[in-house]
Amino acid sequence: MAILNILEFPDPRLRTLAKPVAEVDDSLRQLIDDMFETMYDAPGIGLAATQVNVHKRVVVMDLSEDRSEPLVFINPEFESLTDQMDQYQEGCLSVPGFYENVDRPQKVRINALGRDGQPFEMIAEGLLAVCIQHECDHLNGKLFVDYLSTLKRDRIKKKLEKQQRQQA
């Protein structure tokens, strides 16, 4: 397994639309393993392939404290099951150090393929619902900062660009 490089906002590659996975094979499972290792190392609770510059519709997630509940979503799609919105303070491995409130539907139905390539469906609420929506946004070239005001988004962008220049 390998720890992959996580792209950081405002990297334009984060805006790339991910392509559907045609075949679940050993190379895809290796990517999934590498994504889990990268996510756990970061540390985070969700990671989309787009964030590691692989533009395939793959998401990994683990909301457990002890890393015992890994979830894999290949070609995930979700639909809102309620008009009720929840506000969560979201952060992102691609927007390190920033957390902002985002409103999202409270309950969603997810359809995806699992690590084995078999289709599954699940109903998600709370943090799981927020995470799947956040990660699916990545696959569509969208970041949580896009839900913020232009002023807040520009402030975050300037701070991250300054940090990136200092690290270079």
C-alpha positions as CSV (number, residue, x, y, z in Angstrom):
1,M,0.0,0.0,0.0
2,A,1.1,3.6,-0.6
3,I,0.2,7.0,0.8
4,L,-0.9,9.2,-2.1
5,N,-0.5,12.9,-2.4
6,I,-3.7,14.8,-1.6
7,L,-4.5,17.8,-3.9
8,E,-5.2,21.0,-2.1
9,F,-7.6,23.8,-3.0
10,P,-7.3,25.8,-5.3
11,D,-5.6,23.1,-7.4
12,P,-7.6,23.1,-10.7
13,R,-7.4,19.2,-10.9
14,L,-9.9,19.2,-8.0
15,R,-12.5,20.5,-10.5
16,T,-12.1,17.5,-12.8
17,L,-15.3,15.5,-13.4
18,A,-14.6,11.9,-12.4
19,K,-15.4,9.1,-14.9
20,P,-17.5,6.1,-14.0
21,V,-15.6,2.9,-13.2
22,A,-16.1,0.3,-16.0
23,E,-14.6,-2.7,-14.2
24,V,-13.8,-3.5,-10.6
25,D,-10.5,-5.3,-10.8
26,D,-7.3,-5.8,-8.8
27,S,-5.8,-2.4,-9.9
28,L,-9.0,-0.6,-8.7
29,R,-8.8,-2.6,-5.4
30,Q,-5.2,-1.5,-5.0
31,L,-6.3,2.1,-5.5
32,I,-8.9,1.6,-2.8
33,D,-6.4,0.2,-0.4
34,D,-4.0,3.1,-1.1
35,M,-6.9,5.6,-0.6
36,F,-7.7,4.1,2.8
37,E,-4.1,4.3,3.9
38,T,-3.9,7.9,2.7
39,M,-7.2,8.8,4.4
40,Y,-6.2,7.2,7.7
41,D,-2.7,8.8,7.6
42,A,-4.1,12.3,6.9
43,P,-6.2,11.7,9.2
44,G,-9.7,11.9,7.7
45,I,-13.0,10.1,7.6
46,G,-13.6,10.3,3.8
47,L,-11.6,10.5,0.6
48,A,-12.7,10.7,-3.1
49,A,-10.3,9.5,-5.8
50,T,-10.4,13.0,-7.3
51,Q,-8.6,14.3,-4.2
52,V,-5.6,12.0,-5.1
53,N,-5.6,13.0,-8.7
54,V,-7.3,9.8,-9.9
55,H,-10.5,10.8,-11.8
56,K,-12.6,7.7,-11.3
57,R,-15.9,7.6,-9.3
58,V,-14.5,6.0,-6.2
59,V,-15.0,7.0,-2.5
60,V,-13.7,5.5,0.7
61,M,-15.0,6.3,4.1
62,D,-14.7,5.2,7.7
63,L,-16.6,7.1,10.4
64,S,-15.6,4.8,13.3
65,E,-13.2,6.0,16.0
66,D,-11.1,2.8,15.7
67,R,-11.0,2.5,11.9
68,S,-13.1,-0.7,12.0
69,E,-15.9,0.3,9.6
70,P,-14.4,0.9,6.1
71,L,-16.9,1.7,3.4
72,V,-16.3,1.7,-0.3
73,F,-18.5,3.4,-2.8
74,I,-17.8,2.8,-6.5
75,N,-19.9,4.9,-9.0
76,P,-21.9,6.3,-6.1
77,E,-25.2,8.1,-6.7
78,F,-27.5,9.5,-4.0
79,E,-30.9,11.0,-3.8
80,S,-32.4,13.1,-1.1
81,L,-35.2,11.4,0.9
82,T,-36.2,14.5,2.8
83,D,-36.6,18.3,2.4
84,Q,-35.2,18.7,5.9
85,M,-31.7,20.1,6.0
86,D,-29.0,19.6,8.6
87,Q,-26.1,22.0,9.2
88,Y,-22.8,20.4,9.8
89,Q,-19.4,21.9,10.3
90,E,-17.5,20.4,7.4
91,G,-13.8,20.1,6.8
92,C,-11.8,18.6,4.0
93,L,-8.4,17.0,3.5
94,S,-8.1,19.2,0.3
95,V,-8.9,22.3,2.3
96,P,-6.7,21.7,5.4
97,G,-7.3,23.6,8.6
98,F,-10.7,25.1,7.6
99,Y,-14.1,24.2,8.9
100,E,-17.4,25.9,7.9
101,N,-21.1,25.2,8.3
102,V,-22.8,23.7,5.3
103,D,-26.5,22.8,4.9
104,R,-27.3,19.4,3.3
105,P,-30.3,17.1,3.1
106,Q,-30.6,15.1,6.4
107,K,-31.4,11.7,4.8
108,V,-30.3,10.2,1.5
109,R,-30.5,6.9,-0.4
110,I,-27.1,5.8,-1.8
111,N,-26.7,3.3,-4.7
112,A,-23.1,2.2,-5.5
113,L,-20.9,-0.8,-6.1
114,G,-18.9,-2.2,-3.3
115,R,-15.2,-3.3,-3.3
116,D,-16.4,-6.6,-4.7
117,G,-18.1,-5.0,-7.6
118,Q,-21.5,-5.9,-6.3
119,P,-24.3,-3.3,-6.3
120,F,-25.8,-2.2,-3.0
121,E,-28.2,0.4,-1.6
122,M,-28.2,2.0,1.8
123,I,-30.1,4.8,3.6
124,A,-27.9,7.3,5.3
125,E,-28.6,9.9,7.9
126,G,-26.6,12.3,10.0
127,L,-22.8,12.3,9.5
128,L,-22.9,9.4,7.0
129,A,-25.3,11.3,4.8
130,V,-23.2,14.5,5.0
131,C,-20.0,12.6,4.2
132,I,-21.4,10.8,1.1
133,Q,-22.8,14.1,-0.3
134,H,-19.4,15.8,0.4
135,E,-17.4,13.1,-1.3
136,C,-19.8,12.8,-4.3
137,D,-19.4,16.5,-4.7
138,H,-15.6,15.9,-5.1
139,L,-16.4,13.4,-7.9
140,N,-18.4,16.2,-9.6
141,G,-15.6,18.7,-9.3
142,K,-17.2,20.6,-6.4
143,L,-15.8,21.5,-2.9
144,F,-17.5,22.4,0.3
145,V,-16.1,25.9,0.0
146,D,-18.4,26.3,-3.1
147,Y,-21.3,26.5,-0.6
148,L,-19.8,29.5,1.1
149,S,-20.0,33.1,0.3
150,T,-17.5,34.4,-2.3
151,L,-15.8,36.5,0.5
152,K,-15.2,33.4,2.7
153,R,-14.1,31.2,-0.2
154,D,-11.6,33.9,-1.4
155,R,-10.3,34.3,2.1
156,I,-9.7,30.6,2.4
157,K,-8.1,30.5,-1.0
158,K,-5.7,33.3,-0.2
159,K,-4.6,31.7,3.1
160,L,-4.0,28.3,1.5
161,E,-2.1,29.8,-1.5
162,K,0.1,31.7,1.0
163,Q,0.8,28.4,3.0
164,Q,1.5,26.6,-0.2
165,R,4.0,29.3,-1.3
166,Q,5.8,29.1,2.1
167,Q,6.1,25.3,1.9
168,A,7.5,25.4,-1.6
